[in-house]
Amino acid sequence: MELLAAVSRGLIDLAQVTRVGTFRLPYPPGLQLALDRVVLAGLTRSRPVPGGIPELLSWSREKSPAEWWPLELPDGFLSADARLLHSDSKEITRTCAELASWGPDGVLEQEAVALLAELAEACGTVERFTACRDFLIQQPVILQYNPVKFLSPAVAHTWKLVQELYGAVPDRFQVDGRVYRCSGCSLLARPLAKNASWCEGGCRSSERVLESTHQPEQSRLLPLALRLFLALPGRTEQAVRSGLPARPRLLPRGLGLLELSSTDGTTCVLQVQARQEPVLAALQAAETAAGLAVPFHVVTPHDLAADPGYREAFEGSLPDSSQIRLLSADEFTTPRHATRTACERNDDA
Ligand SMILES: [Zn+2]
């Protein structure tokens, strides 16, 4: 698993440096090193191994790691159709991002946590941090920076605190001089051949609507880590927050936790997550729960929770003593007993 995570980190390094038409050897050293380790491990076990980085990339697009990985992977460790790279867009998948964040050498989610911690410090108060965090969730990809809008009195203070988190859109996301955003997940998107399209958030193609600008130099976007680990679950989090009878309190810890108090004085903490891989989600949830003295609920978008096997894999990977509950956003906010609050309600969900 550690080596698979290292390969995933290498693929992300490659994605960060690749500019269409300008790529030059050598490959990122982390990727080359991880490949060398894969080859050595495979050869000592007489298993097929990728002949080089181009073959590693094509295997990562075409096959699940369960099919090609030359080392043992625990049964059901990744979802059955997992890929490290998207088969058509060739972009990294959420599986790859989650693997890259796994373990003590994890990088991507950790980068999001570090950026949010710096922002919280710059904000000084939880109220200001909440406003900034909400801004990032709502605007992970700004198609067209509009100074009039961002410097208006209502937004200027927030923009001043968050603007340095935004960077230019990498060349490879420019297609025929346009940059695209998916209106479903608000993340980057791209049209593909044969009327197909891709978006970072993995929206269903029937629900994906692409917006675009023909002035890519005006576009700004958050780093990949914040797009995938903050903004993507953040959309569901904002819907959950507005559907609760009482306003939860944001705990500026990690990616952000929500604390809810019941009418009887009991408290619970929840985090909205949109992780593709239930086993990795459970391992992360167990780590978060270990630092809490109150019950912890993981809330996911409805589509994920409804995925066959997702709940079973999540629950099966929690430590025995864990009291973590996995709920879909709908389950969490739908009143079962109108007189009770969300914390109590979910004790018998
Ligand atoms: Zn989308």
Boltz pocket constraint, residues with backbone or C-beta under 6 A from the ligand:
constraints:
  - pocket:
      binder: B
      contacts: [[A, 182], [A, 183], [A, 184], [A, 185], [A, 186], [A, 187], [A, 188], [A, 199], [A, 200], [A, 201], [A, 202], [A, 203], [A, 208]]
      max_distance: 6.0
